[in-house]
């Protein structure tokens, strides 16, 4: 049986605790960079964090970068689908 599970957005303090534990690319990331990403794109939404993380792992592999930086974040944002009001 399929049931939609509504999950509340995480506040910033929870984001700063959960995201570094979620994926290795965030483990050593600057907390200010995580907060910036949350403010600009993820907004406490775990599904958004998963999408951003996926794009970052692809970008890191393609670019040979070893860590997340603002330039790579902006590139990942460009890969996110944008919803429009109907």
C-alpha positions in Angstrom: 0.0 0.0 0.0 1.3 3.4 -0.9 0.9 6.3 1.5 2.3 9.8 1.1 4.3 10.7 4.2 4.4 14.4 5.0 7.7 15.4 6.6 8.1 18.8 8.1 11.0 21.0 7.0 14.0 20.8 9.2 15.1 24.0 11.1 18.7 25.1 10.4 20.1 23.5 13.6 18.7 20.2 12.5 20.0 20.6 9.0 23.5 21.3 10.4 23.3 18.0 12.4 21.6 15.8 9.8 23.2 16.8 6.5 26.8 16.0 7.5 25.7 12.6 8.6 23.6 12.0 5.5 26.4 11.8 2.9 30.2 11.8 3.0 30.5 14.9 0.8 29.0 16.9 3.6 31.0 15.4 6.5 33.9 18.0 6.3 31.9 20.8 4.6 31.9 24.2 6.2 28.8 24.6 8.3 28.4 28.1 6.8 28.3 26.5 3.3 25.6 24.1 4.4 23.6 26.9 5.9 24.0 28.9 2.6 22.8 25.9 0.6 19.8 25.5 2.9 18.9 29.2 2.7 19.3 29.4 -1.1 18.0 26.1 -2.3 17.1 23.3 0.1 15.1 25.2 2.7 15.0 22.4 5.2 13.5 20.0 2.7 15.3 16.6 2.9 14.2 15.6 -0.6 15.9 18.8 -1.9 19.0 17.9 0.0 19.1 14.5 -1.6 18.7 16.0 -5.1 21.4 18.6 -4.4 23.7 15.9 -3.1 23.2 13.8 -6.1 24.1 16.7 -8.5 27.1 17.5 -6.4 28.5 14.0 -6.5 28.1 14.0 -10.3 29.8 17.5 -10.5 32.6 16.4 -8.2 33.3 13.3 -10.3 33.2 15.3 -13.6 35.3 18.1 -12.4 37.7 16.2 -10.2 37.0 18.3 -7.2 37.4 16.8 -3.8 35.0 18.9 -1.9 32.0 21.1 -2.1 32.5 24.9 -2.7 30.2 27.8 -3.7 30.9 27.4 -7.4 29.9 23.8 -7.4 26.8 24.5 -5.3 25.7 27.1 -7.9 26.3 24.6 -10.6 24.2 22.0 -8.7 21.4 24.6 -8.3 21.3 25.0 -12.0 20.4 21.3 -12.3 17.4 21.5 -10.1 14.0 21.5 -11.7 12.1 24.7 -11.1 8.3 24.4 -10.3 6.0 27.0 -11.8 2.6 28.0 -10.4 -0.2 26.6 -12.5 
